[in-house]
């Protein structure tokens, strides 16, 4: 297997990257224009082991209910999600690559 260009702009062996799907609800309800009124735009960040080892995206429309990143190096083991200009909650990325979050 050859190297691939990951979303953090590094090249890595294909076996060391994965797809991560982050899905969220709002107060237990599916994300929608209505349920996301209080936080229409989110920020998402994927964090690695180092202090400055992160990649983030904003704005992410809350109403989408999910964010998919297709080539994330496996060293990124945590996802942060929250208001675009506010604190991010943190969750561990499981081996399945699917993170389920309820924003409150």
Gaussian input, Z-matrix of N, CA and C with variables (Angstrom, degrees):
# hf/3-21g

backbone

0 1
 N
 C     1     B1
 C     2     B2     1     A1
 N     3     B3     2     A2     1     D1
 C     4     B4     3     A3     2     D2
 C     5     B5     4     A4     3     D3
 N     6     B6     5     A5     4     D4
 C     7     B7     6     A6     5     D5
 C     8     B8     7     A7     6     D6
 N     9     B9     8     A8     7     D7
 C    10    B10     9     A9     8     D8
 C    11    B11    10    A10     9     D9
 N    12    B12    11    A11    10    D10
 C    13    B13    12    A12    11    D11
 C    14    B14    13    A13    12    D12
 N    15    B15    14    A14    13    D13
 C    16    B16    15    A15    14    D14
 C    17    B17    16    A16    15    D15
 N    18    B18    17    A17    16    D16
 C    19    B19    18    A18    17    D17
 C    20    B20    19    A19    18    D18
 N    21    B21    20    A20    19    D19
 C    22    B22    21    A21    20    D20
 C    23    B23    22    A22    21    D21
 N    24    B24    23    A23    22    D22
 C    25    B25    24    A24    23    D23
 C    26    B26    25    A25    24    D24
 N    27    B27    26    A26    25    D25
 C    28    B28    27    A27    26    D26
 C    29    B29    28    A28    27    D27
 N    30    B30    29    A29    28    D28
 C    31    B31    30    A30    29    D29
 C    32    B32    31    A31    30    D30
 N    33    B33    32    A32    31    D31
 C    34    B34    33    A33    32    D32
 C    35    B35    34    A34    33    D33
 N    36    B36    35    A35    34    D34
 C    37    B37    36    A36    35    D35
 C    38    B38    37    A37    36    D36
 N    39    B39    38    A38    37    D37
 C    40    B40    39    A39    38    D38
 C    41    B41    40    A40    39    D39
 N    42    B42    41    A41    40    D40
 C    43    B43    42    A42    41    D41
 C    44    B44    43    A43    42    D42
 N    45    B45    44    A44    43    D43
 C    46    B46    45    A45    44    D44
 C    47    B47    46    A46    45    D45
 N    48    B48    47    A47    46    D46
 C    49    B49    48    A48    47    D47
 C    50    B50    49    A49    48    D48
 N    51    B51    50    A50    49    D49
 C    52    B52    51    A51    50    D50
 C    53    B53    52    A52    51    D51
 N    54    B54    53    A53    52    D52
 C    55    B55    54    A54    53    D53
 C    56    B56    55    A55    54    D54
 N    57    B57    56    A56    55    D55
 C    58    B58    57    A57    56    D56
 C    59    B59    58    A58    57    D57
 N    60    B60    59    A59    58    D58
 C    61    B61    60    A60    59    D59
 C    62    B62    61    A61    60    D60
 N    63    B63    62    A62    61    D61
 C    64    B64    63    A63    62    D62
 C    65    B65    64    A64    63    D63
 N    66    B66    65    A65    64    D64
 C    67    B67    66    A66    65    D65
 C    68    B68    67    A67    66    D66
 N    69    B69    68    A68    67    D67
 C    70    B70    69    A69    68    D68
 C    71    B71    70    A70    69    D69
 N    72    B72    71    A71    70    D70
 C    73    B73    72    A72    71    D71
 C    74    B74    73    A73    72    D72
 N    75    B75    74    A74    73    D73
 C    76    B76    75    A75    74    D74
 C    77    B77    76    A76    75    D75
 N    78    B78    77    A77    76    D76
 C    79    B79    78    A78    77    D77
 C    80    B80    79    A79    78    D78
 N    81    B81    80    A80    79    D79
 C    82    B82    81    A81    80    D80
 C    83    B83    82    A82    81    D81
 N    84    B84    83    A83    82    D82
 C    85    B85    84    A84    83    D83
 C    86    B86    85    A85    84    D84
 N    87    B87    86    A86    85    D85
 C    88    B88    87    A87    86    D86
 C    89    B89    88    A88    87    D87
 N    90    B90    89    A89    88    D88
 C    91    B91    90    A90    89    D89
 C    92    B92    91    A91    90    D90
 N    93    B93    92    A92    91    D91
 C    94    B94    93    A93    92    D92
 C    95    B95    94    A94    93    D93
 N    96    B96    95    A95    94    D94
 C    97    B97    96    A96    95    D95
 C    98    B98    97    A97    96    D96
 N    99    B99    98    A98    97    D97
 C   100   B100    99    A99    98    D98
 C   101   B101   100   A100    99    D99
 N   102   B102   101   A101   100   D100
 C   103   B103   102   A102   101   D101
 C   104   B104   103   A103   102   D102
 N   105   B105   104   A104   103   D103
 C   106   B106   105   A105   104   D104
 C   107   B107   106   A106   105   D105
 N   108   B108   107   A107   106   D106
 C   109   B109   108   A108   107   D107
 C   110   B110   109   A109   108   D108
 N   111   B111   110   A110   109   D109
 C   112   B112   111   A111   110   D110
 C   113   B113   112   A112   111   D111
 N   114   B114   113   A113   112   D112
 C   115   B115   114   A114   113   D113
 C   116   B116   115   A115   114   D114
 N   117   B117   116   A116   115   D115
 C   118   B118   117   A117   116   D116
 C   119   B119   118   A118   117   D117
 N   120   B120   119   A119   118   D118
 C   121   B121   120   A120   119   D119
 C   122   B122   121   A121   120   D120
 N   123   B123   122   A122   121   D121
 C   124   B124   123   A123   122   D122
 C   125   B125   124   A124   123   D123
 N   126   B126   125   A125   124   D124
 C   127   B127   126   A126   125   D125
 C   128   B128   127   A127   126   D126
 N   129   B129   128   A128   127   D127
 C   130   B130   129   A129   128   D128
 C   131   B131   130   A130   129   D129
 N   132   B132   131   A131   130   D130
 C   133   B133   132   A132   131   D131
 C   134   B134   133   A133   132   D132
 N   135   B135   134   A134   133   D133
 C   136   B136   135   A135   134   D134
 C   137   B137   136   A136   135   D135
 N   138   B138   137   A137   136   D136
 C   139   B139   138   A138   137   D137
 C   140   B140   139   A139   138   D138
 N   141   B141   140   A140   139   D139
 C   142   B142   141   A141   140   D140
 C   143   B143   142   A142   141   D141
 N   144   B144   143   A143   142   D142
 C   145   B145   144   A144   143   D143
 C   146   B146   145   A145   144   D144
 N   147   B147   146   A146   145   D145
 C   148   B148   147   A147   146   D146
 C   149   B149   148   A148   147   D147
 N   150   B150   149   A149   148   D148
 C   151   B151   150   A150   149   D149
 C   152   B152   151   A151   150   D150
 N   153   B153   152   A152   151   D151
 C   154   B154   153   A153   152   D152
 C   155   B155   154   A154   153   D153
 N   156   B156   155   A155   154   D154
 C   157   B157   156   A156   155   D155
 C   158   B158   157   A157   156   D156
 N   159   B159   158   A158   157   D157
 C   160   B160   159   A159   158   D158
 C   161   B161   160   A160   159   D159
 N   162   B162   161   A161   160   D160
 C   163   B163   162   A162   161   D161
 C   164   B164   163   A163   162   D162
 N   165   B165   164   A164   163   D163
 C   166   B166   165   A165   164   D164
 C   167   B167   166   A166   165   D165
 N   168   B168   167   A167   166   D166
 C   169   B169   168   A168   167   D167
 C   170   B170   169   A169   168   D168
 N   171   B171   170   A170   169   D169
 C   172   B172   171   A171   170   D170
 C   173   B173   172   A172   171   D171
 N   174   B174   173   A173   172   D172
 C   175   B175   174   A174   173   D173
 C   176   B176   175   A175   174   D174
 N   177   B177   176   A176   175   D175
 C   178   B178   177   A177   176   D176
 C   179   B179   178   A178   177   D177
 N   180   B180   179   A179   178   D178
 C   181   B181   180   A180   179   D179
 C   182   B182   181   A181   180   D180
 N   183   B183   182   A182   181   D181
 C   184   B184   183   A183   182   D182
 C   185   B185   184   A184   183   D183
 N   186   B186   185   A185   184   D184
 C   187   B187   186   A186   185   D185
 C   188   B188   187   A187   186   D186
 N   189   B189   188   A188   187   D187
 C   190   B190   189   A189   188   D188
 C   191   B191   190   A190   189   D189
 N   192   B192   191   A191   190   D190
 C   193   B193   192   A192   191   D191
 C   194   B194   193   A193   192   D192
 N   195   B195   194   A194   193   D193
 C   196   B196   195   A195   194   D194
 C   197   B197   196   A196   195   D195
 N   198   B198   197   A197   196   D196
 C   199   B199   198   A198   197   D197
 C   200   B200   199   A199   198   D198
 N   201   B201   200   A200   199   D199
 C   202   B202   201   A201   200   D200
 C   203   B203   202   A202   201   D201
 N   204   B204   203   A203   202   D202
 C   205   B205   204   A204   203   D203
 C   206   B206   205   A205   204   D204
 N   207   B207   206   A206   205   D205
 C   208   B208   207   A207   206   D206
 C   209   B209   208   A208   207   D207
 N   210   B210   209   A209   208   D208
 C   211   B211   210   A210   209   D209
 C   212   B212   211   A211   210   D210
 N   213   B213   212   A212   211   D211
 C   214   B214   213   A213   212   D212
 C   215   B215   214   A214   213   D213
 N   216   B216   215   A215   214   D214
 C   217   B217   216   A216   215   D215
 C   218   B218   217   A217   216   D216
 N   219   B219   218   A218   217   D217
 C   220   B220   219   A219   218   D218
 C   221   B221   220   A220   219   D219
 N   222   B222   221   A221   220   D220
 C   223   B223   222   A222   221   D221
 C   224   B224   223   A223   222   D222
 N   225   B225   224   A224   223   D223
 C   226   B226   225   A225   224   D224
 C   227   B227   226   A226   225   D225
 N   228   B228   227   A227   226   D226
 C   229   B229   228   A228   227   D227
 C   230   B230   229   A229   228   D228
 N   231   B231   230   A230   229   D229
 C   232   B232   231   A231   230   D230
 C   233   B233   232   A232   231   D231
 N   234   B234   233   A233   232   D232
 C   235   B235   234   A234   233   D233
 C   236   B236   235   A235   234   D234
 N   237   B237   236   A236   235   D235
 C   238   B238   237   A237   236   D236
 C   239   B239   238   A238   237   D237
 N   240   B240   239   A239   238   D238
 C   241   B241   240   A240   239   D239
 C   242   B242   241   A241   240   D240
 N   243   B243   242   A242   241   D241
 C   244   B244   243   A243   242   D242
 C   245   B245   244   A244   243   D243
 N   246   B246   245   A245   244   D244
 C   247   B247   246   A246   245   D245
 C   248   B248   247   A247   246   D246
 N   249   B249   248   A248   247   D247
 C   250   B250   249   A249   248   D248
 C   251   B251   250   A250   249   D249
 N   252   B252   251   A251   250   D250
 C   253   B253   252   A252   251   D251
 C   254   B254   253   A253   252   D252
 N   255   B255   254   A254   253   D253
 C   256   B256   255   A255   254   D254
 C   257   B257   256   A256   255   D255
 N   258   B258   257   A257   256   D256
 C   259   B259   258   A258   257   D257
 C   260   B260   259   A259   258   D258
 N   261   B261   260   A260   259   D259
 C   262   B262   261   A261   260   D260
 C   263   B263   262   A262   261   D261
 N   264   B264   263   A263   262   D262
 C   265   B265   264   A264   263   D263
 C   266   B266   265   A265   264   D264
 N   267   B267   266   A266   265   D265
 C   268   B268   267   A267   266   D266
 C   269   B269   268   A268   267   D267
 N   270   B270   269   A269   268   D268
 C   271   B271   270   A270   269   D269
 C   272   B272   271   A271   270   D270
 N   273   B273   272   A272   271   D271
 C   274   B274   273   A273   272   D272
 C   275   B275   274   A274   273   D273
 N   276   B276   275   A275   274   D274
 C   277   B277   276   A276   275   D275
 C   278   B278   277   A277   276   D276
 N   279   B279   278   A278   277   D277
 C   280   B280   279   A279   278   D278
 C   281   B281   280   A280   279   D279
 N   282   B282   281   A281   280   D280
 C   283   B283   282   A282   281   D281
 C   284   B284   283   A283   282   D282
 N   285   B285   284   A284   283   D283
 C   286   B286   285   A285   284   D284
 C   287   B287   286   A286   285   D285
 N   288   B288   287   A287   286   D286
 C   289   B289   288   A288   287   D287
 C   290   B290   289   A289   288   D288
 N   291   B291   290   A290   289   D289
 C   292   B292   291   A291   290   D290
 C   293   B293   292   A292   291   D291
 N   294   B294   293   A293   292   D292
 C   295   B295   294   A294   293   D293
 C   296   B296   295   A295   294   D294
 N   297   B297   296   A296   295   D295
 C   298   B298   297   A297   296   D296
 C   299   B299   298   A298   297   D297
 N   300   B300   299   A299   298   D298
 C   301   B301   300   A300   299   D299
 C   302   B302   301   A301   300   D300
 N   303   B303   302   A302   301   D301
 C   304   B304   303   A303   302   D302
 C   305   B305   304   A304   303   D303
 N   306   B306   305   A305   304   D304
 C   307   B307   306   A306   305   D305
 C   308   B308   307   A307   306   D306
 N   309   B309   308   A308   307   D307
 C   310   B310   309   A309   308   D308
 C   311   B311   310   A310   309   D309

   B1=1.4499
   B2=1.5218
   B3=1.3126
   B4=1.4418
   B5=1.5114
   B6=1.3167
   B7=1.4506
   B8=1.5223
   B9=1.3194
   B10=1.4573
   B11=1.5167
   B12=1.3160
   B13=1.4606
   B14=1.5188
   B15=1.3187
   B16=1.4606
   B17=1.5280
   B18=1.3093
   B19=1.4644
   B20=1.5204
   B21=1.3173
   B22=1.4668
   B23=1.5265
   B24=1.3322
   B25=1.4725
   B26=1.5238
   B27=1.3271
   B28=1.4623
   B29=1.5237
   B30=1.3160
   B31=1.4575
   B32=1.5178
   B33=1.3189
   B34=1.4570
   B35=1.5176
   B36=1.3289
   B37=1.4633
   B38=1.5233
   B39=1.3104
   B40=1.4659
   B41=1.5268
   B42=1.3175
   B43=1.4669
   B44=1.5310
   B45=1.3208
   B46=1.4702
   B47=1.5335
   B48=1.3313
   B49=1.4682
   B50=1.5241
   B51=1.3206
   B52=1.4632
   B53=1.5209
   B54=1.3211
   B55=1.4517
   B56=1.5273
   B57=1.3319
   B58=1.4636
   B59=1.5278
   B60=1.3142
   B61=1.4612
   B62=1.5224
   B63=1.3152
   B64=1.4581
   B65=1.5213
   B66=1.3266
   B67=1.4704
   B68=1.5242
   B69=1.3379
   B70=1.4535
   B71=1.5127
   B72=1.3305
   B73=1.4517
   B74=1.5236
   B75=1.3166
   B76=1.4690
   B77=1.5256
   B78=1.3135
   B79=1.4683
   B80=1.5125
   B81=1.3319
   B82=1.4561
   B83=1.5182
   B84=1.3224
   B85=1.4604
   B86=1.5315
   B87=1.3247
   B88=1.4679
   B89=1.5326
   B90=1.3143
   B91=1.4680
   B92=1.5235
   B93=1.3314
   B94=1.4572
   B95=1.5214
   B96=1.2998
   B97=1.4612
   B98=1.5292
   B99=1.3190
   B100=1.4623
   B101=1.5317
   B102=1.3263
   B103=1.4713
   B104=1.5242
   B105=1.3122
   B106=1.4661
   B107=1.5330
   B108=1.3140
   B109=1.4599
   B110=1.5298
   B111=1.3246
   B112=1.4714
   B113=1.5267
   B114=1.3220
   B115=1.4669
   B116=1.5124
   B117=1.3191
   B118=1.4695
   B119=1.5232
   B120=1.3289
   B121=1.4632
   B122=1.5173
   B123=1.3258
   B124=1.4550
   B125=1.5196
   B126=1.3177
   B127=1.4553
   B128=1.5199
   B129=1.3232
   B130=1.4628
   B131=1.5175
   B132=1.3239
   B133=1.4584
   B134=1.5258
   B135=1.3079
   B136=1.4567
   B137=1.5139
   B138=1.3375
   B139=1.4567
   B140=1.5188
   B141=1.3380
   B142=1.4489
   B143=1.5223
   B144=1.3200
   B145=1.4598
   B146=1.5307
   B147=1.3083
   B148=1.4627
   B149=1.5174
   B150=1.3170
   B151=1.4624
   B152=1.5256
   B153=1.3093
   B154=1.4641
   B155=1.5255
   B156=1.3206
   B157=1.4603
   B158=1.5228
   B159=1.3325
   B160=1.4638
   B161=1.5202
   B162=1.3293
   B163=1.4507
   B164=1.5289
   B165=1.3274
   B166=1.4533
   B167=1.5169
   B168=1.3220
   B169=1.4588
   B170=1.5248
   B171=1.3178
   B172=1.4683
   B173=1.5184
   B174=1.2883
   B175=1.4669
   B176=1.5253
   B177=1.3048
   B178=1.4585
   B179=1.5288
   B180=1.3225
   B181=1.4617
   B182=1.5314
   B183=1.3129
   B184=1.4635
   B185=1.5211
   B186=1.3330
   B187=1.4640
   B188=1.5318
   B189=1.3281
   B190=1.4713
   B191=1.5232
   B192=1.3233
   B193=1.4552
   B194=1.5109
   B195=1.3229
   B196=1.4657
   B197=1.5174
   B198=1.3224
   B199=1.4606
   B200=1.5175
   B201=1.3191
   B202=1.4628
   B203=1.5199
   B204=1.3205
   B205=1.4657
   B206=1.5218
   B207=1.3242
   B208=1.4658
   B209=1.5228
   B210=1.3045
   B211=1.4695
   B212=1.5263
   B213=1.3209
   B214=1.4604
   B215=1.5248
   B216=1.3275
   B217=1.4629
   B218=1.5334
   B219=1.3251
   B220=1.4651
   B221=1.5258
   B222=1.3198
   B223=1.4683
   B224=1.5366
   B225=1.3433
   B226=1.4575
   B227=1.5299
   B228=1.3115
   B229=1.4614
   B230=1.5106
   B231=1.3258
   B232=1.4531
   B233=1.5194
   B234=1.3309
   B235=1.4615
   B236=1.5200
   B237=1.3254
   B238=1.4588
   B239=1.5154
   B240=1.3235
   B241=1.4549
   B242=1.5158
   B243=1.3282
   B244=1.4557
   B245=1.5109
   B246=1.3294
   B247=1.4576
   B248=1.5224
   B249=1.3150
   B250=1.4603
   B251=1.5239
   B252=1.3063
   B253=1.4655
   B254=1.5247
   B255=1.3079
   B256=1.4575
   B257=1.5079
   B258=1.3136
   B259=1.4667
   B260=1.5321
   B261=1.3112
   B262=1.4647
   B263=1.5186
   B264=1.3348
   B265=1.4585
   B266=1.5200
   B267=1.3131
   B268=1.4718
   B269=1.5232
   B270=1.3500
   B271=1.4447
   B272=1.5243
   B273=1.3169
   B274=1.4572
   B275=1.5222
   B276=1.3216
   B277=1.4626
   B278=1.5325
   B279=1.3331
   B280=1.4672
   B281=1.5300
   B282=1.3104
   B283=1.4677
   B284=1.5286
   B285=1.3190
   B286=1.4646
   B287=1.5237
   B288=1.3355
   B289=1.4576
   B290=1.5184
   B291=1.3339
   B292=1.4619
   B293=1.5298
   B294=1.3422
   B295=1.4716
   B296=1.5271
   B297=1.3295
   B298=1.4531
   B299=1.5204
   B300=1.3341
   B301=1.4614
   B302=1.5232
   B303=1.3288
   B304=1.4606
   B305=1.5193
   B306=1.3161
   B307=1.4653
   B308=1.5207
   B309=1.3110
   B310=1.4817
   B311=1.4969
   A1=108.86
   A2=116.21
   A3=121.26
   A4=112.60
   A5=114.02
   A6=120.51
   A7=110.36
   A8=115.75
   A9=122.90
   A10=108.02
   A11=115.68
   A12=120.21
   A13=107.53
   A14=115.76
   A15=121.38
   A16=109.92
   A17=116.72
   A18=122.06
   A19=113.42
   A20=117.96
   A21=119.74
   A22=110.89
   A23=115.96
   A24=124.84
   A25=113.64
   A26=117.35
   A27=121.43
   A28=108.32
   A29=115.78
   A30=120.56
   A31=107.63
   A32=115.50
   A33=120.58
   A34=109.22
   A35=117.07
   A36=119.02
   A37=110.08
   A38=116.53
   A39=121.53
   A40=112.10
   A41=117.20
   A42=120.85
   A43=112.59
   A44=118.13
   A45=119.79
   A46=112.74
   A47=116.70
   A48=120.97
   A49=108.42
   A50=115.24
   A51=119.48
   A52=110.33
   A53=114.96
   A54=120.95
   A55=107.50
   A56=116.07
   A57=121.57
   A58=107.39
   A59=114.76
   A60=121.68
   A61=107.15
   A62=116.15
   A63=121.54
   A64=107.08
   A65=116.15
   A66=121.60
   A67=108.73
   A68=115.46
   A69=118.52
   A70=112.60
   A71=112.92
   A72=123.05
   A73=105.87
   A74=116.80
   A75=121.30
   A76=107.61
   A77=115.83
   A78=119.56
   A79=112.94
   A80=116.53
   A81=121.46
   A82=114.85
   A83=117.25
   A84=121.74
   A85=110.38
   A86=118.13
   A87=119.62
   A88=110.83
   A89=116.10
   A90=120.49
   A91=109.16
   A92=115.62
   A93=121.73
   A94=107.84
   A95=116.61
   A96=120.55
   A97=109.43
   A98=116.83
   A99=121.36
   A100=112.02
   A101=117.33
   A102=119.46
   A103=112.27
   A104=117.57
   A105=121.32
   A106=113.45
   A107=117.97
   A108=121.07
   A109=111.98
   A110=117.41
   A111=120.97
   A112=112.86
   A113=118.29
   A114=121.18
   A115=110.57
   A116=116.88
   A117=119.59
   A118=113.95
   A119=117.76
   A120=120.86
   A121=110.00
   A122=114.13
   A123=121.70
   A124=110.56
   A125=114.91
   A126=122.62
   A127=106.61
   A128=116.25
   A129=121.01
   A130=107.62
   A131=115.83
   A132=121.05
   A133=108.78
   A134=115.55
   A135=122.22
   A136=107.12
   A137=116.72
   A138=121.30
   A139=111.48
   A140=113.85
   A141=121.90
   A142=110.11
   A143=116.78
   A144=120.24
   A145=114.86
   A146=118.35
   A147=120.20
   A148=112.17
   A149=116.13
   A150=121.73
   A151=111.70
   A152=117.94
   A153=121.88
   A154=113.02
   A155=117.47
   A156=122.00
   A157=109.30
   A158=116.14
   A159=120.52
   A160=109.74
   A161=114.55
   A162=122.08
   A163=106.24
   A164=115.96
   A165=118.66
   A166=112.68
   A167=114.58
   A168=122.04
   A169=109.59
   A170=116.02
   A171=122.31
   A172=107.53
   A173=119.40
   A174=126.52
   A175=111.41
   A176=115.03
   A177=123.24
   A178=105.92
   A179=118.94
   A180=120.04
   A181=111.44
   A182=116.74
   A183=122.22
   A184=111.38
   A185=116.76
   A186=121.32
   A187=113.77
   A188=117.55
   A189=119.69
   A190=111.50
   A191=116.89
   A192=120.68
   A193=115.34
   A194=117.81
   A195=119.39
   A196=110.95
   A197=114.22
   A198=122.27
   A199=106.49
   A200=116.18
   A201=121.63
   A202=108.49
   A203=115.75
   A204=121.06
   A205=106.17
   A206=116.18
   A207=119.52
   A208=115.27
   A209=119.69
   A210=120.40
   A211=109.62
   A212=115.46
   A213=121.44
   A214=109.10
   A215=117.95
   A216=119.10
   A217=111.03
   A218=116.67
   A219=120.72
   A220=112.69
   A221=118.69
   A222=119.76
   A223=111.50
   A224=117.22
   A225=120.34
   A226=107.43
   A227=116.70
   A228=121.07
   A229=114.77
   A230=116.48
   A231=119.67
   A232=109.97
   A233=116.41
   A234=121.21
   A235=108.07
   A236=114.93
   A237=121.47
   A238=108.37
   A239=117.11
   A240=121.82
   A241=108.83
   A242=116.22
   A243=120.07
   A244=111.13
   A245=116.36
   A246=120.31
   A247=111.30
   A248=116.10
   A249=119.84
   A250=112.16
   A251=117.94
   A252=120.74
   A253=110.54
   A254=116.07
   A255=119.61
   A256=111.31
   A257=116.58
   A258=120.22
   A259=111.12
   A260=115.08
   A261=121.39
   A262=109.50
   A263=116.18
   A264=119.61
   A265=107.76
   A266=117.87
   A267=121.98
   A268=110.50
   A269=115.36
   A270=121.81
   A271=109.33
   A272=116.01
   A273=122.35
   A274=109.30
   A275=116.33
   A276=121.00
   A277=107.61
   A278=118.05
   A279=119.65
   A280=111.54
   A281=115.84
   A282=121.75
   A283=111.92
   A284=117.74
   A285=121.34
   A286=111.82
   A287=116.59
   A288=120.66
   A289=113.60
   A290=117.97
   A291=121.91
   A292=108.31
   A293=115.10
   A294=121.10
   A295=107.21
   A296=116.72
   A297=121.82
   A298=108.97
   A299=116.65
   A300=122.15
   A301=109.12
   A302=115.61
   A303=120.08
   A304=107.28
   A305=115.96
   A306=121.69
   A307=108.00
   A308=116.21
   A309=120.50
   A310=110.22
   D1=139.01
   D2=-179.87
   D3=-91.15
   D4=179.36
   D5=177.00
   D6=-78.36
   D7=153.08
   D8=174.21
   D9=-126.60
   D10=156.04
   D11=175.98
   D12=-88.48
   D13=115.15
   D14=-178.73
   D15=-82.13
   D16=167.98
   D17=-177.23
   D18=-71.40
   D19=-11.45
   D20=174.28
   D21=-91.03
   D22=13.31
   D23=176.65
   D24=69.40
   D25=22.47
   D26=173.35
   D27=-107.83
   D28=159.94
   D29=173.71
   D30=-103.39
   D31=136.75
   D32=-174.94
   D33=-148.41
   D34=157.20
   D35=174.72
   D36=-58.91
   D37=141.40
   D38=-177.76
   D39=-53.96
   D40=-32.91
   D41=-179.22
   D42=-70.89
   D43=-11.82
   D44=-177.40
   D45=-105.31
   D46=15.81
   D47=173.38
   D48=-126.20
   D49=157.93
   D50=-179.75
   D51=-150.22
   D52=164.96
   D53=172.91
   D54=-88.30
   D55=137.25
   D56=175.06
   D57=-125.45
   D58=129.28
   D59=177.61
   D60=-114.40
   D61=120.46
   D62=176.46
   D63=-106.84
   D64=120.36
   D65=179.73
   D66=-118.68
   D67=142.82
   D68=179.83
   D69=-138.04
   D70=154.45
   D71=170.09
   D72=-119.04
   D73=170.88
   D74=179.33
   D75=-126.15
   D76=111.45
   D77=-177.29
   D78=58.61
   D79=34.02
   D80=179.66
   D81=83.52
   D82=-3.23
   D83=-179.29
   D84=-105.02
   D85=150.70
   D86=176.60
   D87=-56.43
   D88=142.97
   D89=176.89
   D90=-64.33
   D91=133.74
   D92=179.22
   D93=-157.69
   D94=174.02
   D95=176.53
   D96=-57.77
   D97=-38.82
   D98=-178.59
   D99=-70.10
   D100=-50.08
   D101=-176.66
   D102=-73.18
   D103=-20.07
   D104=-178.24
   D105=-96.54
   D106=13.21
   D107=-177.31
   D108=-53.54
   D109=-42.19
   D110=-176.79
   D111=-74.19
   D112=-23.45
   D113=178.37
   D114=-140.50
   D115=75.93
   D116=-176.02
   D117=-65.68
   D118=-32.49
   D119=179.61
   D120=-121.93
   D121=134.51
   D122=-179.65
   D123=-113.22
   D124=167.68
   D125=168.47
   D126=-120.24
   D127=143.46
   D128=176.98
   D129=-128.74
   D130=140.23
   D131=-178.53
   D132=-139.33
   D133=137.25
   D134=175.46
   D135=-109.14
   D136=124.60
   D137=-172.92
   D138=-113.56
   D139=139.29
   D140=175.50
   D141=-101.14
   D142=-168.25
   D143=-175.10
   D144=-73.31
   D145=-24.23
   D146=-177.87
   D147=-87.46
   D148=157.99
   D149=-178.77
   D150=-57.13
   D151=-42.80
   D152=-178.53
   D153=-102.51
   D154=18.35
   D155=-177.06
   D156=-95.63
   D157=84.97
   D158=-177.66
   D159=-151.87
   D160=156.27
   D161=173.39
   D162=-136.83
   D163=134.71
   D164=-175.84
   D165=-137.22
   D166=163.40
   D167=-179.01
   D168=-140.12
   D169=139.06
   D170=176.57
   D171=-164.37
   D172=147.68
   D173=-4.70
   D174=-79.60
   D175=147.56
   D176=173.43
   D177=-116.13
   D178=114.18
   D179=-178.98
   D180=-60.50
   D181=122.71
   D182=-179.43
   D183=-56.50
   D184=-40.79
   D185=-174.79
   D186=-60.99
   D187=-17.77
   D188=177.25
   D189=-63.86
   D190=-35.30
   D191=178.39
   D192=77.61
   D193=-1.48
   D194=176.96
   D195=-162.50
   D196=158.47
   D197=174.68
   D198=-138.17
   D199=127.94
   D200=-178.58
   D201=-115.35
   D202=129.27
   D203=172.69
   D204=-121.89
   D205=123.69
   D206=-168.55
   D207=-89.09
   D208=-24.25
   D209=-177.08
   D210=-133.77
   D211=73.86
   D212=-179.54
   D213=-102.44
   D214=124.15
   D215=176.63
   D216=-56.35
   D217=140.22
   D218=-176.27
   D219=-64.56
   D220=-15.69
   D221=178.04
   D222=-65.54
   D223=-20.47
   D224=175.75
   D225=-78.87
   D226=106.17
   D227=-173.84
   D228=-108.88
   D229=3.50
   D230=-175.27
   D231=-141.02
   D232=144.39
   D233=174.79
   D234=-119.89
   D235=138.27
   D236=174.33
   D237=-113.65
   D238=137.84
   D239=-179.28
   D240=-143.81
   D241=137.46
   D242=178.39
   D243=177.24
   D244=-169.70
   D245=-179.72
   D246=-57.27
   D247=146.66
   D248=-176.58
   D249=-56.03
   D250=-37.06
   D251=-179.73
   D252=-118.86
   D253=46.08
   D254=-178.33
   D255=-147.95
   D256=-175.26
   D257=-179.74
   D258=-70.19
   D259=145.41
   D260=178.99
   D261=-101.59
   D262=133.66
   D263=169.18
   D264=-73.48
   D265=157.99
   D266=-177.00
   D267=-123.55
   D268=136.70
   D269=178.31
   D270=-137.20
   D271=145.76
   D272=176.33
   D273=-76.06
   D274=138.71
   D275=175.48
   D276=-84.00
   D277=116.08
   D278=-179.19
   D279=-74.76
   D280=169.08
   D281=-179.31
   D282=-58.87
   D283=-27.66
   D284=179.32
   D285=-68.71
   D286=-21.95
   D287=-177.18
   D288=80.73
   D289=6.01
   D290=179.36
   D291=-112.12
   D292=118.49
   D293=-179.76
   D294=-107.51
   D295=126.93
   D296=179.01
   D297=-111.21
   D298=125.26
   D299=-173.91
   D300=-130.16
   D301=140.25
   D302=169.63
   D303=-113.30
   D304=114.35
   D305=177.00
   D306=-82.58
   D307=134.98
   D308=-179.77
   D309=-122.75

